[in-house]
Amino acid sequence: MVISRRQFVAAAGAAATASVVFGDAQKVFKVGLVGCGGRGTGAIQNIMDAAALLGCKVELTATADFFPDKAKAICKKYGVDEKMAFSGANGYKNVIASGCEIVLLCAPPVFRPRHIAACVAAGKHVFAEKPIATDPRGLRAFLKTVADAKAKNLSILSGTLHRHSNRFLKQIGPVRNGCIGKIMAGRVYRCHGPIWVRPRRPTDTNAGYLCNNWYHFWEMSGDQVTEQAIHEVDLANWFIGRFPVSAFGMGARWRRPAGIGDIYDEIAIDYDYGDELHTTTFGRHMTGCANPFGTRLVGTEGEISVGNKIRRWDGKPVAEDLAAIEGRPDNGLIAEHVDFLSGLLSGKFLNEGEQVAMSTATCIIGTLAAYSGRMVRMKDVLENERSEFYNGWNAAFTPEQFEETEDIPVPPEGVAPVPGKAS
């Protein structure tokens, strides 16, 4: 659910009146944070800023991170007793038990299905950063939890913030109403230079090394398309109005440091949405190369650079839906939390779990297609237990193992998947 201008103004107005004030006290949302890296640090501030716009407050109850210094740093920043900073793979359990009503899940993606299941079992509303899984096993587990959350009337906000961002909201209505005609093809790009690398430290256990350098292992991150290009892929899914049925792809590891991780440097994917509609997705991490970025869709009557320009073939101007954004904050990272908290205030709970799960699934089938060299269908990872991709392409370790031991097997580094061979 994305709130309209009228709903936003109503919620903001209500925040200054008795609907969000209890007695003489201002409404306070108690929030716990799991994962205190860059995204977690941003998420807690984003939800605080959103609450302020609604006339409410956020109280941070506890933090958890695999590394104690990160959890303590966030507590110190927001004036929370250091004893409420928890570390290790089990720290999230302490956050859930800290008296919070909302949990922000920002740890490495491999842990997302495990963490959200625990939150929903405990009756917590959740912000789940994208992606929500790295392999088919985790994807299916997350979808089960989404159903459980709906049954309990619990909110799930996903990290696909573009669906709450003004520059996209003002275009989705006109496109859905046919301003570029029937969508026939699309191009999705997420290309840029290398991302951070964190070599192993002498003090790192296997679990610590994997958690600190998580991006460079597909088992931990899902690889670049699943972890980063999901934003642009999600835009394609949203504007097209459905998910692909299959994926064909290719990729390679050319220049990534030999001793770091097992992901590709570049991936190219052809997604088949049915009805002769295909999109191409390109992800690349290399210096000295062209870096196209964004989502473009071509229709029978025009084209759109999503979030930028709409152009009709006949030259007629397209009126964007400015009413969809009037009164909303321009920062999508804050706007998504405004929508999330507004739903909690009004009782109209926002549940984006299935949406982000299916966009994660879109990225996973594309990545597996590139890794394997095979055509991968959506039903192969979600339904078809006889498919090699249902169980045969899952990570060699599970999130549960991190809670039992730090002696997690580190996948061979510098050795990328070879198409044509089984995982």
N, C-alpha and C positions, 0 to 999 in steps of 0.2 A: 504494500500500500504506500502510495506517495500522497501526502496531503495536498489538497488544492489551496488556492489563495484564501478562499473563504474559511476552510478548515484551519489553516495556519493562523489567520487573524483571530479566529474564535479561540483557538487554543492559547495564543499569546495573551489575548484579553482575559481569558479564564485564569491564567497564571497570576494575574494581579488581583483576583477576586477570591471568593470563598471556596471555589472548586478545587484550588490547589493550596489553600491555606487552612491548616487544621488548628482551630482555636486561634491563638496569636502566633502560631509557628508557621514558618514558610515550609512548603513541601521540600523535603530533602530525599534525594535518591541515594541509597547506599550502594556503592559500586566496588567490586573487586577486580583486580587486574592480574591476568595470567600472561606472562611474556612481556618483559620490560626492556626490549630493544627499541629500535627507532620507531616501529609502528605502534608498539604498546605505549611508548612515551607520548606519541601523537594522539592516540585514541583517548587516553584519559583526559587530556586537555580539550580535545574536540567535544567530548560529552559534557564537560564542565561549561564550555562556551555555549553549547546548545541549551543547557539548563538555564543559564543566565538570560538567554533570549526569551525563554518561556517564564521568567520570573521565579525560577526554582533554583535549587542548589544541588550539587553532587558532593557526597562525602566518601572519600576513599577509605575503605575498611581494611584492606590488606593487599599485598602484592606477592607474586611468585615468579621466579625465574630459575632456570637451571643453575645460574651463577648468582651467589648471594650478594655480591657487590651491586649488581644491577637492580635487584629487588630492593635493597636498602636505599639506593640512590633515589628511587621514586618516592619511597616513604619519607625520606628526608626532605625532598622538594615540596611535598604537600603537607608536612607537619604531622605525619602519622608515626606513632611509636614504632621504633625499629623492630620490636618483637613481633610486629605484624608483617614483617618481610620474611618470606619463606623461600627456600631454595631446594634444588634437587628435582628429580622427576616426579616426586609425590607432592610437591609444594602446592599444586593446584587444589588438592583436597582441603588444605587449610584455608585457602581463600574462600572456597565454597562454604565452609563452616564458620566464616567470620562474621556472619550476620548481614551479608549483602543481599540485595534483591536482584541486582544485575551483575553479570560477569562479562568482562571484556576478554576475549580469547585471541591472543596475539603471539602465541608461541609458534615455533616452526610448524608448517602445515601437517607434517606427519602425525602430530599429536591431536589435531582438531577433532577427529571423530571420537576419540577417547574422552577428551575434555568436555565436549558438548553433551555427550551421553550422561556424564556425571552431573553436569549442571541441570539438565532437564529432569533427571531422576530426583534431584534435590529441589525442584520447583523454581529454578532461577530463570529469569529472562536473560537473553544472550546476545552479545555482539560477537559474531564469528568472522574474523578477517578471512579474506580469500587467500588461496583456494581452500576448500574445506576437506581435501583429501589429496593423496599423491598416487594412489593405486586403486584398482577396482574394489578390493576388499574394504578399504576405508570409505570409499564412495557409497557403497551399499549400506554400510553401518550408519553413515551420516543420514541417509535418506530414511532409515528406520527411525532414527531419533527425531527427525523432522515430523514424522507422523505422530510420535509420542507427544511432542511439544504442542501440536495442534489439538490433540485430545485434552491437554491440560490447560489450554488457553495461555500458552507462554509465547512471548515474542522472540523472534530471531531476526536480527538485523545482519545482513551480509556485508562484506567489504566491497561490493560492487557499487561504489559511490556514484558512478556516472548516472545511475537511474534516479538519483536525487539532485543532480546538478542542473543548474538553470540552462546552460547552453544546449543541453540535450533535451530537457523537458519541453522547451518551447518548440522543438522540431518533431517530437514523436507524434503529436496529434496530426499535423499536416501530412506527414509521411503515411501514417496509418489511414488517413482519409484520401490517399491517392494522389498527392501533389506531384509525385514522380512516376505515377502509374504503377504497374505491376513490377515488383523487384525481380530482376533477371540474373544479376551477378553481383559479386562483391569482392573487395580487396582489403585485407587486414594486415597492417604492418606494426611490428614492435622491434625496431632495429636500433641499436646504439652500441656504445663502447663497452668494454668489460666492466663487470660488477666487482665489488670488493672481494678480496681473497684473504683468508686468515690462516696462515700456515700453522701446523701443529706446534703447540708449546710443550716444553719438556714435562710440565706438570699435568698435561691433559690425559685423562682416561679416554678410552675409546668413545664412551658416551659423551664426554665433555667435548672432545674433538668434533664429533658429528653435530652436536648442538651449536657449537661456535662457528662451524664452517658449513652450516646446514644447506645453504643455497646450492652448493656445488655437488650435491648427491641427489639424484632423482628420487631416491627412496625417501629423502627428507623434504624435498621441495616440490617434486613433480616435474622438474626441468623448467626451462625459461618460458615456454608457452603457457604451461599450467600455472606457474607462479606469477608471471608478469603480464603476458599478452592476454590473460583472461579478461582484463578490462576491455580490450578492443574486441575480443571474441564475443564477450557478453553484449556489447553494443550491437554487433551484427545479429545475434540471436534476438535481442529485444526489438530492433527495428524491423527485422524480417518477420518476427512474430511466431517463430518455432525453432526447434533445434534440429541439427543435422541427423541424418539416419546413418551415415557412414563417413569414414575418413581414409584418405590415401596420402602417404607422406614420405619424406626423405630428409636426411640430415647428416651432419658430420661433425667430427671433432678435429680441428686443424691446428689451432694456435693456443688453446687453453694450456696453462702450465701443466707439465706432465705429471707432477706429483700431487695434483689437486683434483679431487672428486672424480665423477664418472659421467657428467652430463655433456651434451653437445655444445658446439659453438654456434651452430645454425640449424634451423628446422624450417621446412616448407611443407605445407599441408593443403590438400584439396578436400574441402568439405562438400558433401552432397546433401542438400536439404530436401531432395525430392522435387518432382514437378520441373525437372531440368534446371533447377537453380543450384549453382555451385559458387562457393567463395574460396579464395586462396588466402592463406595465412602465412606470413613470413616472420620469423623471429631470428635475430642474430646478435651476437656479442663479439664484435671485432673492431679494433681501431683501424683508422685509415679507409673506412668503407662508407658508402652512402647509407644514410640513416632515415629512411621513410618511417612515418609514425602516424597511426590513426586508422579509421574505418571508413571506407568509401563503398557506396552502394549505387548500382546503376539500374534504372527502371525503364519502362517502355516510353515514358514521357519526360524523363529527366534523370538527374543524378544528385547525390548528396555526399558531401564530405561531412560526416556526422560530427555535430558540434561546431561546424564552421559555416559552410555555404550550401544552399540548395539552388540548383540550376535546372530550369526547364528547357527542353529542346526548342520550344516555340518562343522563348525569350520572355514570356510573361513572368512578372514578379510573384513570389510566393510569400504570403502573409504568415509569419510565424505566430505561434500561440503565446503571446506575451502575458495573457491572463494566467497561464499555467505557472508563471514564475513571479508574478507580482507579490511583493511582500516577503519573499523568501531570501535567506542569506545567500550571497554569491558563492561562498566557499562550500563546495559539495561535501567536504569532510565534516563540516559542522551541520549542514542541512540534513544529512542522513540521520544524525543523532536527534535533530529537531523532530523529524518524522517518527523516529523510534520512541522518544519520550512523549510526544503528543499522543501516540497510540496508547501508551500506558496511562496517561492522564484521562483519556476519554473512554478507555475500556475497549477501544477498537484496535485490538492487538495486531501488530505488523509481524507477518511471518514470511520471510524471504528465503527460507531454507531450501525449498525445492528449486527455486530459481537459481540460486548460486550453486547448488549441487549439480544441476543440469549444465550450467556453463562450465563448471569444473569437469564434468563428464565429457563435454565437448572437447576440452583441452586434453584430457587424458587419452581419449581415443585417437586424437591426432598425434600425440607424442608416441603412443604405442605403435601407431602405423609407421611412423618414421623409424622407430627403433627396430621394428620387426621386418619392415619391407612388405607387410601384408595389408590388405584391406581390412579395416576394423569397423564393425557395425556397433551402433549404440547398444543394441540388445546383447552384443557379445560381452559387455562388461556389466550389464544390469540384469539380464534375464537368462541368457543361454548358458546353463551350467556345463554344457558339453564343449563350449568354445575354449580354445587354448588361452584366451585372454581373461576368462572369468576367474580362474585361480592360478594359471600358469605365469602370469605377469604381475605378481604382487611382490612387495619388498621382502627381502630375506629375513627381516626382523619386524617386530610389531611394537607399538607404543607401550604395551604392557611390559615388555622386556626391560625397558628403561627404568621401570619402577622396581624391578627385581635385582638388577645388576648393572654395573657400569662397564662390564666386559662385553659390550655389544660388538658383533663382528663388523669390522669396517670393510665395505665393498672394495674390490681391487681398484686402485686409483690410476688415472691416466688410461684406463681401458674402457672405452665407450661401447655401448651395444652395437653389435654387428648385424645389419639386416640380413635376413635369410637364415639366421640361427636362432634357436630357442633361447629364451632368457636364462 
